[in-house]
Amino acid sequence: MEPIRVMINGLPGNMSQVVLRHALRDSRFTLLPYSLTGPEITDPEFRQEGQTIQLLHPDDRDEAIGEIRSSAGDFISIDFTHPSAVNDNAVFYCSNALPFVMGTTGGDRKKLEASVTASSIAAVIAPNMAKQIVGFQAMMEYAANTFPKLFEGYTLAVKESHQQGKADTSGTAKAMVKYFNALGTPFKEEDIVKERDPENQQNRWGIPAGYLRGHGWHTYSLLSADQTVRFEFTHNVNGREIYAGGTLDAVVFLHKKLAQGASGKTFTMIDVLTGA
């Protein structure tokens, strides 16, 4: 199989850097030396492991993308940018016929999917690219569909902690709340406790100092009405490596689907796991 051409957008962001490092070391992929970046980035390029990446700012991307398509041919974009850019980036990808894998959270998710549905491309969109966590979410979805109201009468508490620079509430936590709602616990997304203070993270949560700048800790607690029964589900991730592997697997999955003629279709990481 010829290497899949990819363009990793969001550099010099931390998650994009991790994906870049993994892609450079993976023979399944060929990296395009370009990356969409935010208006706040002033550097014209980014360098990693001997690779120089030209950073394309919002004002430059429309003109540049035509030249990139002409020289590189078809490729898949990987998006780890910023929640504020999610919908605008999706419109850009769709209008330029650029299939994409998006791990960026936030934005209007219904509008995001609608953009793809109305386009000629396909995409993999997921708030979490870690395959094991996605599998856990699938188990919760199965429980919600199979045992509705199982936890009726229980009180739910949800807390999540991420690095200080993460602007939005965890997309994974939001997805889990929906499953717990179906299981009978009335809980609103805005009631999720969001921790971004490094001092609290280290001293109260016990997060190792080396991962304060890159982690994702989640705990979901259920307490019975009489307070005699307590259930707790926890998944704590230190670092970002786990997300890179799932992202690149999603690229391979999307590449196969495009070869089969997929268009106007949004896939999830569940689809990636099952190969559906």
Summary of the structure (lengths in Angstrom):
residues: 276
radius of gyration: 19.6
end to end distance: 20.6
largest distance: 66.3
contacts: 865
relative contact order: 0.15
helix: 42%
strand: 24%
